[in-house]
Amino acid sequence: MATLTAVLGDITEQQVDVIVNAANSRMRGGGGVDGAIHRAGGPAVLADCIARFPHGLATGDAGWTTGGELPARWVVHTVGPNFAAGERDRSLLVSCYRRSLEVADELGARSIAFPLISAGIYGWPLGDAVDAAVDTLTTADTEVADIRVVAFSAPTFERLRARVG
């Protein structure tokens, strides 16, 4: 059974097998978590995105690349729904977490660090973003033993910690 932990910190510094990237559908880097992961991982992450995902990924889907210079071996990229742009189907947000764990299982990963998907610039309401993450990750059928949700800000971490228990 997986252990779910809320962490306050920088996702790019997590010592895990997989770091999950909240990517945009083009898979070419961006701002927020996506930009931080690409900067920390170096050019190998972008080169692998271009090679593996020449047409990007659909919202709710996930795929992997090298971790490049990150401490993680792999990056699992997932495309969250953009609430601010009208993408409000919660099942797509839930799919991001499920698909990321499925990809991690295919890779044989035992530890994974997630950001709070779609809760930043994509504007998903924080309370529901926390609930979607925790509910999905605590009920998932996975071989991953160590699941972390990493918050960059103290207020978000406190919401996560209160919900994780």
Disulfide bonds with the S-S distance in Angstrom:
none
